[in-house]
Amino acid sequence: MRLKLVPEGTSFDFFRLWKLWLGISAMMVVIGFASFALQGLNFGIDFRGGTTIRTEATQDLDIGVYRDAIAPLELGDITITEVFDPTFDEDQHVAMIRIEAQEDGEALSSTVIADVQGALDAVAPGIKFISVESVGPKVSGELVQTAIMAVALAIGAVLVYIWLRFEWQFALGAVAALVHDVILTIGVFSELQIKFDLAIIAALLTIVGYSLNDTVVVFDRVRENLRRYKQKPLAEVLNISINETLSRTMMTSVTTLLALISLYVLGGDVIRGFVFAMIWGVVVGTYSSIFVASTILLWLGVKRDWTKNNDTTGNQFANIDA
């Protein structure tokens, strides 16, 4: 017997409460904007600047032990990751330690670096500092601008792609869903003050791709059904299309979430922020594909190759509210 998350032949009316769904989305977007305006994001070292230290030791690397050894120095935000390379020897354990910029300067002083090495030498005797590099606030500011540009260009490319593949109404609905997902993801990071670094930018771009894929699947079915059901109102065609793709949507989302939740629980602190962003993105991306993109499309209307008893481009909500 095959596992089915959604029974066959569903006939849910996704637009019966369209005002409620759009209201929830609008409220969450406003909360996200307000949180970002009032407290901003908790930028990580990538965006604030700091010092990166590459270490090498012969003892097995334990990130928790390294962190506990440096913590008494009170240097602020510290990120430690282990470097894997198949060319390393069995007793060659390399780590990257990133320490945020201090208030009195962009880089750690030689004295502080010596203190860090002394603290680590106590838990990993003979540890070597292979390289010490600093990133100043100017470079960090450029990273912020580049990250914003990357997300904006990705959404702009999606707008053009959907416009060429479907129609401009489909494009606006898809982009509205993507902007919705990005704003809500940034908003939840601002509200919870989770560290925001370059890995989260990668997660945002991944979320854009995931949400777009889900939206395109629905829109493809909508286009097919617009040709098949030429006499049905647009709202009914959209409902049929979403119900027909609902099983695929839920199966994809649930299996993706199972993998992400496993990574969140077992993956450790290094990737937890990235995985959290992905989990949140899958949830809001699935929601927006159904309740935001399709609702915007219904509101804008689409051109049909028939005109009898139908407003081909006008607002389609009159029949729903009646």
N, C-alpha and C positions, 0 to 999 in steps of 0.2 A: 504493500500500500504506500503510495507516494505522500510525502508530507505537503500539505497545502496550508499556507498561512492565510489565504483568502479563498473562500468558497467560489466555485464556478458560477457564472451567471449573476453576479451582483448587480444591483440596480440602485445604488446609493444616489441620492440627490445632493450633490456637492455644492449647489448654489442656492439651496433653500435658505441657508443662514449666511449668505455671502457678506452681508453687512457686519455680522459678528466677526467673521474671519478677518476681513479687512480692518475692522476696528482693533482687534487684538494685535495685528501686525503694526498698525499705525501707532498704537500705544507703546509697543516694545521699541519701535524705532525712536520715538520721542524720548523714552527712558534712556536708550543708548546714547542719543545725542546729548541729553542733559548730563549724564554721567561723564561723558568725554569732556564736555565743556567745564564742568565743575572740578573734577579731580584728574582728568587726563589719563594717560596710560602709564603703567609701571614698566618703563623701558628697561631692557636688559643692557648688558655691556656693549652689544653690537651698536646700539643707538646712543649710548651715553659716553662711550669712550672708556678706556682702561688699559690694563697691561696683560699681555698673554705670555705665559711662561711654559716652555716645553721641557719636561723633565724626563729623566731616564733612570731606572733602577733595576737591580737584579732580583729584588724580592717581588712576590706577587702583588699586584696593584689592587688596593682596596680603597675605592673612592670615599666611602664613609670614614675610614681611618684618616685619610688625607684631609678631609673636610674638618674633622674634629681637631686635628693637629693645628690647622690654620685658624680656626674659629676664635681662640683667645686673643689673637692679634687685632681683632675688631676692624677688619678692612672693608666691611660692607659686603656687597653682593659678590659671591664667588661661584664660578662654574668650573667643574672638573669633569673631563671626559677622557676615556682611555682610547689610545690610538692603536688601531689594528693594522698590521701589514704582514703579508705572508713572507716577506724577506727578513723579518726580525728573527733573532735567535730565540731559543726557548727561554733563556733567562733575561731577555731584553723586554722590559715593560715600560712603555712610553705613555705619558699623560700630557694633556693640555690643560693648564690652569689659567683661567681668566678672572682677573680681579678688577672691579670697577674703579674708575678714576676717583682719586681722593679730592677732598675739598680744597686742599692747598696746592694742587697742581694736577697736571694731566697724567703724569706717569709716576710710578712708585719710585721712591728714592733708593739709592744703593743700600742704605741702611735697612730699609723695610724689606728689600729683596733678600738681604742677608738674614734677616729675622725669619722670613718665610722658609728659606733653605735650612736654617737651623731647626725650625719646628718640624719640617718634613724629615730631616736627617735623624731625628729622634725615633721616628716610626719606620723609616726606610733607610738604614745606615748606608752611606756611600752614594746617596742620590745625587745626580748631576743635573744642573740646569743647562740644557743644550742651547737654548736661545731665549732671549727676553725682548719682546716687542711691545710698543705702545701705540694705541689708537687715540688720537685727540678728538676734541669735540667738533672740529671742522669736518673731519672725515666722517664722524658719526652723523652730522647733519646732512652730508651728501648721501649717506646710506638711507636716511629717512626719505629724502626727496626721490631717490631711485626706487625705493619700495613703493611709494605712492604712485609713481609713474608706471611701474610694472603692473599694479592692480588696475589702474585706469586704462592702460593700453589693452590689457586682457579683456576688460569689459567692452571697450570700444571695438575690438576685433570681433567679439561675439555679436555685437549689434550689426556690423556689416555682414557677417556670415549668415545670421538668421534672416536678415533683410533680403539677401540674394537667394537664399534657399526657399524661403516662404514668401511672406509679405511684410510690409512695415509694421502692421498691427501685431504680428507674431513677434517681430524683433523687439518692439517696445515692451511687450509682455515678458519676454525672456529676460531682457535687461533689467526690468523692474524687479524681477525675482532675484537676479544676481546681486543687484545693489542692496536689496532687502537682506540677503544672506550675509553680505560683507559687513553692512552696518550693524546687524545683530551680533555678529561674531566679535567685532571690535567693541561693541557696547558691553558684552558680557565680560570681556577681558578688562575693560575699564571699571565696571561695577565691582568685580571680584578682585581687582588689582593683581591679576596673575601676570607674571613676568612676560613682557612682549619683546621678542627678539626676531632675528631673521628667520628662524624656524617657523614662526607664526605667519610670516609673510608667505613662506612656502605653503603652509597649510591653507591660507586664504586663496592662493592661486589654485590649489588642488580642489578646494570647495567650489570655486567657480566652475572648474571642469566637471566636477561630479554633478552639480546642480544643473548645468547646461545639458549634460547627457540625459538626465532624467526628463528635463523639459522638452528636449528634441524628440524623445520617444513618444511623449504624449502628443506633441504637435504633429508628428508624422501621422499618427493615427487619426488626429482631427482632420488633417488634409484628405486622408483616404475616405473618411466617413462623410466629409462635405460633398464628395463626388457620389458617394453611394446613396446617401439620404438627402436628396436635393429638395424635398418638400418639408423636411423637419426643421423646426426653429434651431437657431445656433446653440441655445442653452441645452437643448436635448441632445444635439450632436456632441457637444462637449462632455456632457454626462456619460453618454455611451462610450466615448473615447477613453475617458479616465477610468471607467469601470473595466473596460477591456484590457487596459494596461496596468490595472491596480495590482494584480498578482505578481507581475514582473517587478513593479516598483517596490512592493513590500519585501519580496524575496531578496532583491539586491540590497536594500537598506538594512534588513535584519542581518544578513550574512556579513555585510561590511561592519556593522556595529559589533557583532560577536568578535571579529578579529581585533577591532580597535579597543574594545573593553578589555580583552586579554592583554593587549600591549599596555594599556593604562595601568592595569593592576600589577603586571609582572615586569614591565619595561624599565622601571626605575625613574628617578627624578630627571634624568637628562632629557628624555623624550616626552615627559608627562605633559608639558604645556602644548607641544605639537599635537599629541594624541587627543588631548581634551578639545582643542580647536577642531580637529577632524570629527570627533563624536558630535559636537555641537553643530558643525556644518552639515553633517549627514542628516541630522534631525530637521534643522530648519530648511535645508535644501529640498528634502522630500516634501515638507509642508508647503514651501513656496511654489514648487512645481505644480501642485494640485490647486492650492487656494489663492495664490497670488498671480502667477503667470496666466493661468486659464481665466481667472476673473477679469484681469486687465484686458485680455483678448475679447472676452464677452462684452465688456464695456465699450471697447472701441469698435467692435463688429468687424466682419470681413466681407470682402467682395465675393458674391456668388454669381454663378452663371445663369441665374434665374431671378425673376423679380416678382413673381406672382405671390401676393399675400405675405410679403416679407420686406422689411426694411433692410437693404443689403449692407449698409455701412453705419447705420445709426445705433443709438443706445439700445441694448437688448434686454435691459433689466425690467422694462415695463411688464413683460409677461410673467416674470418671476415674482414680482411684488404683488401682482393681482391676486 
